[in-house]
Each structure stands twice: as C-alpha cells, then as structure tokens.
Amino acid sequence: MQTNSYGWIFALNSKTTTMLKPLQLTGILSLVSIFLFVGCGNEDDLPGPGPDPDPTIVLQQAVVESQSLTTNLSGTAPLTAVLAFSTSEPVSSRVRVLGKNGPLSDVIKDFSEASLLHGLPILGLYADHNNEVEVTLFDATGNSLGTSSFNIQIGPLISDLPSISIQTNEVQKEPGMTLVSYFGNNGSSSGQKPFMFDEFGDIRWYLNFSSNPVLANLFYDDGMERLQNGNFYFGDRSTSRIYEVDIIGRVINTWEMPGYTFHHEVFEKPNGNFLVTVNSQNSTVTVEDHIIEIDRNTGNIVNEWDLRESLQRDRTAWTTDQSDWIHVNAVTYDENDDTIIISGRTQGVVKVTNDNEVVWILAPHRGWGTAGDGTDLTTKLLQPLDAGGQPITVANVLDGASNSGSFEWAWYQHAPQVMPNGNILLFDNGDNRNYQSGSYSRAVEYEIDATNMTIRQEWSYGKARGSETYSRIVSDVDYHETSNHVFFSPGAIANNSIYGKVVEVDYTSNTVLFEASIIAPVAPFDITFHRTERLSLYPD
C-alpha cells in the first residue's frame, strides 16, 4: 500500500479501485459498493452503505492507470464527491469546480505533493445542477500534464434548508464561505443541519445525518466549529457525546462524558483538550451550571468546575429560576493567564481559574453577594470607566438601570471571544436591557484590567440598527485578525418575520462589507441559527 499527500491510502487491482484510509483516522473505505468504518467508536455511530461509484472515465491523461468517482461517499454530505486514481508517475493535482457566478464563485484546491495514488475530495458542488469540474495534473517538476473536464450531476437540496438573500457584498470582505450552524426546520426532531454558503447566497456544502441511526436527531446547540486539524467537531445533546467529522461527513472519533450530559458548547483548547458545558447527573435540582475538561487523547475528565460553589445560585437580578439559575451558554479559554471565561445568560460573564476561583465578574452590580464557597463576590465586580479612563460612579449605571454615554453593560450575552489584544468581544443580546424590554443587540468589545478590576468599552456595533438585528437569544460574534473585520450574527430575529443575519463589519470604520439574511421555512423556537463562521471550504 502507498499513501498520497492528502492522507488517503489505496489498494489497486485490475477490476476495482479500493481506497483505504489509515485506521487511526477512519478505517476502511471501498469505492466499489460499500464503505465501513473501523476503529472510530461504537458501531452504532456508523452510517450504512454509501453509493455505488460512477464508472465514468473522468481523467484522460496517459499517466492515469485506474480511477473511480463517488458522490456523497459518506451518505451525509450530498454536495461532495471523491475522485480516486492512480498514476504511472508521481503527479500533483488541482481541482476546480466551476461556479455559476463567474470566477469568484469557482472553488479551487491545489494538492501540491506529488504522488502515485490520489484521493481528491471535490467540494463546493451545487445542488440540482450538472456541475462542471476540471482536474489538472502536474509532473514532479510542476509542468502541466493537461486538464480534464467532466460533469457531476447533483440532486436538489433537502426541503428544510433556508433561503439566503444577499444585501451587501463588497470585494474587501474576508475570503471564504459562511458556515451556519442551522437549527433545522423542526429543531431537534428532524436533526440540525450545518451548511456553508458562498458570497452569492448559494449553499455549497451541508451535512444531513437524518439517516444515521445515532445522529438522526442531532442537536448540537451552539453548533459546529473547525478543529485545529481541519476536521469539524460538535457536541450532541441527544447522545451526550462529542463528535469529530471530516469535510465529507464521516465520523472520525467520538468522546463520551460519563456522569454528565451535554448542552450548548464544546471548545477546543490550544493543547487539544475539550472544555464542555454540561449538566452534572449528580445534581437533581440545578442544571447547566458545570464545566468539564476532557483529555483529547485519553478521553478522561481531567477537571470540573461546579459554578454553584464559585458563584451565587440565589442571585435573582436577572432571573427567578432557581433550577436553571445561570444558564451557561458558552465557555472559552484565555491562554494569557490559563483561565476560562464563562457566559451565563442569566448572570453575566465570569472569568475563573482552574481551581474554580472567580477572577472577575462582568455584569451590572445589582444583587451580588456571597458565593457558595463563601467568597464575597462584590469584590470581584468590575468598575466601569468612561472613554477618558475615569471611573463611572453613577449608581444607576453601576446597577444597570441606565447607561452612560460611553459605557453599557452587556445583557443576556453569548459567544465570548478573547481578542488578540486580550480584550473580550461579546454578542450583547440586549434582552431585558436596563431591566426593561430589549430593542437592540450589539457586538461589543471590553478592555478589562484584572489588576485594577476595571472595565472600559472600546468598540461596539449594532445599536443603531435597532429591531432589524435584535436577537434576544442565541447569536454569535467573531473577530478576524487577518482582515480586522468583525462578524455580527444575530440568529433569532423576530421583526415582522423570523430570520437570522450575518453582518461583516470593518472594525476601524464600522462599514458593512457583507450582509446576508437567512430565512428558514420554519424556525423552531424562532431560532434560525446559533452561530456562524467565515472559513475556507477546504481545510487549510
């Protein structure tokens, strides 16, 4: 057996082309009639047989000896195909899927390492379309051996995917496609379905696990993210496991969490471990108030944070619910000081150490008292500063009943992110803002000085847009350092109709560079999506 540059392994004979992938990744794949997974978790996690290969000869170069093309190899990624072939001499390759909207809509991927055996994932195919694909081969010195064109016919999209309307599309936007962690037509009863769309509003990739015996009722809550290794990962509330899947929809690995049930977020730390928001099965009274860390390699739980100990379960400034008293909706990691940052929708944002000690609390000062472990939490509250760096001492501002000209607290927030400068970026939903009805949501950046326990608002976007981008629940915000752009994504807007938005904003000028509205045929709980990401279709 031999391995090519993309990690595929092949066994070739005169009758068939069989593609084998290393067992530590997925197991055995057959391009003849079926594929099986080996060594990637419980057999119940595995999909059934994949489609038969298309026997059409697609590459005409003399160096090609054997080849096979299979669409939707995993059975879960309908807009993908895999082209497997062998060559008589080492070659590299380039795949190009021709777009409907000119060169800007083309999907191009170079596989630059020369090899004899090749397994090329073909991504970015259109639904209900006879896609034109080009494959160019290059010899070991980089000279072109010619280009072959062929077509791949793909069927229509499933009916519960949304329509997408593009309002703004400027050339200065961040490259890539937009990944949407879509809630699905009927919520968890039909399984959630992530998808990617291009700058013209065409869906170019999606996963549909509805025929999978385990993931048919997928409920990934916050959604799907890309791992450092290029695959995707998500937690599933219906099975309380973490799943790793590749770009063509195959389950690569799973992690269990015995003693806990999953909700909302799983976050990959720089060392590869997972931070997970969970319910403790030992707690029969409260929910959504524990965090665990899972060792990526062993699957062991190596740390636990019980927020009933470090915070104040009976604080009722934002809720009177004594069961779901904090409603943790996100967790992230701050490598600057090896701490975690937790978003509790009905309490605020809290930084805690690995020993579960509170570093600071980002929330209005109303109602804070003593933590479960006896800590005086009023000593952990941040002092807001005005634009000039002077302390704001107005009681109503500290309390949250009113705003100052240069500072507002975040309300019922989601999706905290540590920015490259160390500041904290949040999606400020604005529900119950100033203890009244909400009317706008914001992306907001805060500078926090943990030594002096101060907080200053550095940047925001969204207030002026009012109800057209107001989402009282879910939603996302991301900062991209390479472009200096912010992605503001309210996911549950109820403004005459139900929809979600992705708004790409220049951080310096607040100019909108890209904006899309995503309209689901039916939005469960009025939610279109929880999060979005701008990323490349192919893993880097």
DANORSUL-V409939 format. One record per residue. N is the residue number from 1. RES is the residue in one small letter. PHI is phi in whole degrees, -180 to 180 (* if undefined). PSI is psi as a letter, one per 30 degrees, with the letter a starting at -180 (999 if undefined). NEAR is the number of other ideal C-beta (glycine too) atoms within 8 Angstrom. Layout:
# DANORSUL-V409939
((N;RES;PHI;PSI;NEAR) (N;RES;PHI;PSI;NEAR))
This chain:
# DANORSUL-V409939
((1;m;*;l;6) (2;q;-132;l;8) (3;t;-120;k;9) (4;n;-99;a;15) (5;s;-68;f;9) (6;y;-93;g;9) (7;g;94;f;8) (8;w;-84;l;13) (9;i;-122;k;12) (10;f;-126;k;15) (11;a;-122;k;7) (12;l;-119;k;9) (13;n;-141;a;6) (14;s;-74;f;2) (15;k;-109;e;3) (16;t;-137;l;7) (17;t;-115;j;14) (18;t;-114;k;12) (19;m;-105;k;14) (20;l;-115;k;11) (21;k;-109;k;12) (22;p;-52;k;9) (23;l;-60;e;9) (24;q;-70;f;4) (25;l;-101;d;9) (26;t;-138;f;12) (27;g;115;b;11) (28;i;-114;k;10) (29;l;-122;k;12) (30;s;-115;k;10) (31;l;-93;g;13) (32;v;-95;e;9) (33;s;-145;e;5) (34;i;-141;l;7) (35;f;-134;k;10) (36;l;-123;l;9) (37;f;-104;k;12) (38;v;-130;k;8) (39;g;71;h;6) (40;c;-130;h;13) (41;g;114;a;6) (42;n;-64;k;6) (43;e;-62;f;4) (44;d;-66;f;6) (45;d;-79;f;13) (46;l;-94;k;9) (47;p;-73;l;9) (48;g;-81;a;5) (49;p;-58;k;6) (50;g;-87;l;10) (51;p;-74;l;8) (52;d;-66;k;6) (53;p;-72;l;10) (54;d;-80;j;8) (55;p;-78;f;5) (56;t;-57;k;6) (57;i;-76;j;6) (58;v;-109;f;10) (59;l;-115;k;11) (60;q;-105;f;6) (61;q;-63;k;10) (62;a;-62;f;3) (63;v;-76;f;10) (64;v;-80;k;13) (65;e;-104;e;8) (66;s;-151;k;8) (67;q;-157;l;12) (68;s;-158;k;14) (69;l;-123;k;14) (70;t;-130;k;14) (71;t;-92;k;11) (72;n;47;h;13) (73;l;-55;e;16) (74;s;-81;f;12) (75;g;81;g;11) (76;t;-124;f;12) (77;a;-129;i;14) (78;p;-64;f;11) (79;l;-101;g;13) (80;t;-128;l;17) (81;a;-145;l;12) (82;v;-129;k;14) (83;l;-105;j;15) (84;a;-113;k;15) (85;f;-158;l;12) (86;s;-119;l;12) (87;t;-133;l;15) (88;s;-79;f;6) (89;e;-143;l;8) (90;p;-63;k;9) (91;v;-136;l;14) (92;s;-109;l;15) (93;s;-150;l;12) (94;r;-135;k;12) (95;v;-110;k;14) (96;r;-134;k;11) (97;v;-100;j;14) (98;l;-74;k;8) (99;g;-84;l;13) (100;k;-78;f;7) (101;n;-119;h;7) (102;g;82;a;6) (103;p;-57;e;5) (104;l;-65;f;7) (105;s;-100;g;12) (106;d;-68;k;10) (107;v;-113;j;13) (108;i;-126;k;8) (109;k;-138;k;9) (110;d;-98;k;7) (111;f;-111;j;13) (112;s;-88;f;5) (113;e;-87;k;7) (114;a;-70;k;9) (115;s;-155;l;13) (116;l;-93;f;9) (117;l;-123;k;13) (118;h;-139;k;15) (119;g;-135;j;12) (120;l;-102;j;13) (121;p;-70;k;11) (122;i;-106;j;13) (123;l;-117;l;14) (124;g;86;g;11) (125;l;-73;k;14) (126;y;-89;k;10) (127;a;-75;l;11) (128;d;52;h;7) (129;h;-155;k;9) (130;n;-91;j;6) (131;n;-73;k;12) (132;e;-95;k;9) (133;v;-126;k;14) (134;e;-118;k;11) (135;v;-125;k;15) (136;t;-111;k;12) (137;l;-107;k;15) (138;f;-130;k;12) (139;d;-77;a;11) (140;a;-65;f;8) (141;t;-97;g;4) (142;g;93;g;6) (143;n;-79;k;6) (144;s;-69;k;7) (145;l;-100;g;10) (146;g;115;l;8) (147;t;-122;k;7) (148;s;-110;k;11) (149;s;-114;k;7) (150;f;-153;l;10) (151;n;-119;k;8) (152;i;-126;j;12) (153;q;-84;k;7) (154;i;-119;k;12) (155;g;-76;l;6) (156;p;-70;l;5) (157;l;-66;l;8) (158;i;-65;l;8) (159;s;-73;f;6) (160;d;-92;g;11) (161;l;-75;l;10) (162;p;-84;l;9) (163;s;-93;l;5) (164;i;-129;k;12) (165;s;-118;k;8) (166;i;-97;k;11) (167;q;-96;e;6) (168;t;-139;k;8) (169;n;-151;i;7) (170;e;-97;l;7) (171;v;-69;f;3) (172;q;-81;g;5) (173;k;-68;l;12) (174;e;-64;k;11) (175;p;-69;l;4) (176;g;114;a;8) (177;m;-115;l;13) (178;t;-104;j;12) (179;l;-86;k;13) (180;v;-116;k;13) (181;s;-85;i;15) (182;y;-69;k;14) (183;f;-79;f;13) (184;g;89;l;12) (185;n;-66;e;10) (186;n;-122;g;8) (187;g;68;b;12) (188;s;-67;f;12) (189;s;-67;f;6) (190;s;-115;g;10) (191;g;84;k;14) (192;q;-80;l;13) (193;k;-136;j;14) (194;p;-72;k;14) (195;f;-148;l;12) (196;m;-122;k;13) (197;f;-125;l;12) (198;d;-92;a;12) (199;e;-68;f;10) (200;f;-100;g;10) (201;g;90;g;9) (202;d;-91;k;11) (203;i;-74;k;12) (204;r;-116;f;14) (205;w;-167;k;14) (206;y;-160;l;13) (207;l;-115;k;11) (208;n;-134;j;11) (209;f;-94;g;11) (210;s;-63;f;7) (211;s;-96;g;9) (212;n;-81;k;10) (213;p;-65;f;4) (214;v;-102;e;8) (215;l;-99;g;13) (216;a;-60;e;10) (217;n;-106;h;9) (218;l;-50;k;12) (219;f;-134;j;11) (220;y;-91;g;13) (221;d;58;c;11) (222;d;-60;e;10) (223;g;122;a;12) (224;m;-111;k;9) (225;e;-130;l;11) (226;r;-96;k;10) (227;l;-73;l;10) (228;q;-62;f;5) (229;n;-85;g;5) (230;g;99;f;8) (231;n;-78;l;12) (232;f;-103;l;12) (233;y;-144;l;14) (234;f;-162;l;13) (235;g;-98;k;14) (236;d;-120;j;14) (237;r;-69;f;12) (238;s;-72;f;9) (239;t;-118;f;7) (240;s;52;h;11) (241;r;-133;l;11) (242;i;-99;k;15) (243;y;-121;k;13) (244;e;-112;k;12) (245;v;-128;l;12) (246;d;-93;a;10) (247;i;-68;f;14) (248;i;-99;g;10) (249;g;90;g;12) (250;r;-90;k;11) (251;v;-73;k;14) (252;i;-96;e;10) (253;n;-160;l;8) (254;t;-138;l;12) (255;w;-133;k;10) (256;e;-96;l;7) (257;m;-140;i;15) (258;p;-57;k;5) (259;g;93;f;7) (260;y;-140;l;14) (261;t;-123;k;9) (262;f;-80;k;16) (263;h;-151;k;11) (264;h;67;d;11) (265;e;-126;k;13) (266;v;-128;k;12) (267;f;-127;k;11) (268;e;-84;k;11) (269;k;-75;l;10) (270;p;-57;f;5) (271;n;-85;g;5) (272;g;94;f;8) (273;n;-69;l;11) (274;f;-110;k;13) (275;l;-94;k;15) (276;v;-133;k;17) (277;t;-86;k;15) (278;v;-141;l;12) (279;n;-98;k;11) (280;s;-86;k;10) (281;q;-72;f;7) (282;n;-82;f;5) (283;s;-104;j;11) (284;t;-100;f;3) (285;v;-109;e;5) (286;t;-116;l;11) (287;v;-135;l;8) (288;e;54;h;12) (289;d;-137;g;14) (290;h;-129;k;14) (291;i;-124;k;14) (292;i;-128;l;13) (293;e;-117;k;13) (294;i;-108;k;14) (295;d;-68;k;10) (296;r;-60;e;10) (297;n;-84;e;5) (298;t;-95;f;5) (299;g;81;g;7) (300;n;-75;k;6) (301;i;-85;j;12) (302;v;-107;f;7) (303;n;-160;l;7) (304;e;-142;k;8) (305;w;-117;j;12) (306;d;-100;j;10) (307;l;-74;f;15) (308;r;-68;f;10) (309;e;-84;e;9) (310;s;-87;f;15) (311;l;-122;a;15) (312;q;-116;j;10) (313;r;-63;f;11) (314;d;-95;g;6) (315;r;-72;k;12) (316;t;-121;g;7) (317;a;-62;e;8) (318;w;-116;f;9) (319;t;-160;l;9) (320;t;-111;g;4) (321;d;-77;j;7) (322;q;-89;f;8) (323;s;-94;d;7) (324;d;-92;i;10) (325;w;-77;f;14) (326;i;-122;f;13) (327;h;50;i;10) (328;v;-62;k;17) (329;n;-115;f;11) (330;a;-166;l;13) (331;v;-144;k;14) (332;t;-141;l;11) (333;y;-118;k;12) (334;d;-110;j;11) (335;e;-74;f;7) (336;n;-64;e;5) (337;d;-139;g;7) (338;d;56;h;6) (339;t;-127;l;11) (340;i;-118;l;13) (341;i;-118;k;14) (342;i;-116;k;14) (343;s;-100;j;14) (344;g;-105;j;14) (345;r;-54;e;11) (346;t;-107;g;11) (347;q;-135;e;12) (348;g;139;a;11) (349;v;-111;k;15) (350;v;-133;k;15) (351;k;-101;k;12) (352;v;-132;l;12) (353;t;-81;l;8) (354;n;-66;f;7) (355;d;-95;g;4) (356;n;68;g;10) (357;e;-99;k;8) (358;v;-71;k;13) (359;v;-93;e;10) (360;w;-155;l;12) (361;i;-126;k;12) (362;l;-102;j;13) (363;a;-171;l;11) (364;p;-55;l;9) (365;h;-81;f;9) (366;r;-65;k;8) (367;g;86;g;6) (368;w;-82;k;12) (369;g;-143;c;8) (370;t;-109;k;7) (371;a;-75;l;12) (372;g;-61;f;9) (373;d;-92;g;6) (374;g;95;f;5) (375;t;-67;k;11) (376;d;-80;j;7) (377;l;-74;f;14) (378;t;-66;f;8) (379;t;-81;f;6) (380;k;-105;f;10) (381;l;-78;k;12) (382;l;-86;k;10) (383;q;-88;j;10) (384;p;-72;k;15) (385;l;-114;l;12) (386;d;-83;a;13) (387;a;-61;f;6) (388;g;-87;g;5) (389;g;86;g;6) (390;q;-94;k;6) (391;p;-61;k;8) (392;i;-91;k;12) (393;t;-113;g;5) (394;v;-64;k;8) (395;a;-60;e;6) (396;n;-66;e;8) (397;v;-72;e;13) (398;l;-60;e;11) (399;d;-73;f;9) (400;g;96;g;15) (401;a;-74;f;8) (402;s;-148;l;8) (403;n;-111;l;8) (404;s;-95;l;11) (405;g;-66;f;6) (406;s;-123;g;6) (407;f;-147;k;13) (408;e;-138;k;10) (409;w;-70;l;10) (410;a;-86;k;12) (411;w;-127;k;12) (412;y;54;h;13) (413;q;-72;l;14) (414;h;-141;l;14) (415;a;56;h;13) (416;p;-66;k;13) (417;q;-136;k;11) (418;v;-85;j;13) (419;m;-79;l;10) (420;p;-57;f;5) (421;n;-84;g;4) (422;g;90;f;7) (423;n;-73;l;11) (424;i;-109;k;13) (425;l;-106;k;14) (426;l;-134;l;17) (427;f;-91;j;15) (428;d;-89;j;14) (429;n;-63;e;14) (430;g;89;g;13) (431;d;-61;k;9) (432;n;62;g;9) (433;r;-56;k;11) (434;n;56;g;7) (435;y;63;h;6) (436;q;-134;a;6) (437;s;-68;k;5) (438;g;-76;l;14) (439;s;-142;f;8) (440;y;-157;l;14) (441;s;-117;l;14) (442;r;-140;l;13) (443;a;-92;k;14) (444;v;-140;k;12) (445;e;-114;k;14) (446;y;-120;k;13) (447;e;-97;k;9) (448;i;-118;k;11) (449;d;-106;j;8) (450;a;-72;f;9) (451;t;-73;e;4) (452;n;-96;f;6) (453;m;57;h;10) (454;t;-121;l;11) (455;i;-140;k;12) (456;r;-133;k;12) (457;q;-78;k;12) (458;e;-101;e;7) (459;w;-163;l;7) (460;s;-157;l;11) (461;y;-150;k;11) (462;g;123;f;13) (463;k;-59;e;8) (464;a;-67;f;5) (465;r;-85;f;7) (466;g;57;b;9) (467;s;-69;f;8) (468;e;-70;f;7) (469;t;-130;g;14) (470;y;-86;k;14) (471;s;-131;j;13) (472;r;-74;f;10) (473;i;-133;l;12) (474;v;46;a;11) (475;s;96;l;16) (476;d;-148;l;13) (477;v;-148;k;14) (478;d;-141;k;13) (479;y;-109;k;13) (480;h;-111;j;11) (481;e;-67;e;6) (482;t;-61;e;5) (483;s;-104;f;7) (484;n;62;h;8) (485;h;-115;l;13) (486;v;-115;k;13) (487;f;-107;j;17) (488;f;-106;j;15) (489;s;-130;i;16) (490;p;-71;k;14) (491;g;-105;f;16) (492;a;-144;i;16) (493;i;-85;k;15) (494;a;-122;i;6) (495;n;-130;i;8) (496;n;74;e;2) (497;s;-135;l;6) (498;i;-103;k;10) (499;y;-162;l;12) (500;g;-124;l;15) (501;k;-135;k;13) (502;v;-120;j;14) (503;v;-123;j;12) (504;e;-96;k;14) (505;v;-123;k;14) (506;d;-70;k;10) (507;y;-63;e;10) (508;t;-75;e;5) (509;s;-107;f;5) (510;n;62;g;8) (511;t;-76;k;6) (512;v;-80;k;9) (513;l;-104;f;11) (514;f;-152;k;14) (515;e;-150;k;11) (516;a;-136;k;13) (517;s;-107;k;10) (518;i;-119;j;15) (519;i;-118;j;12) (520;a;-82;k;14) (521;p;-61;e;7) (522;v;-141;k;7) (523;a;-107;j;11) (524;p;-64;k;11) (525;f;58;g;8) (526;d;66;g;8) (527;i;-103;k;13) (528;t;-91;e;15) (529;f;-155;l;15) (530;h;-98;e;12) (531;r;-143;l;14) (532;t;-136;l;14) (533;e;-144;k;10) (534;r;-98;k;12) (535;l;-155;l;8) (536;s;-74;k;8) (537;l;-66;e;12) (538;y;-80;k;9) (539;p;-59;k;8) (540;d;-68;999;4))
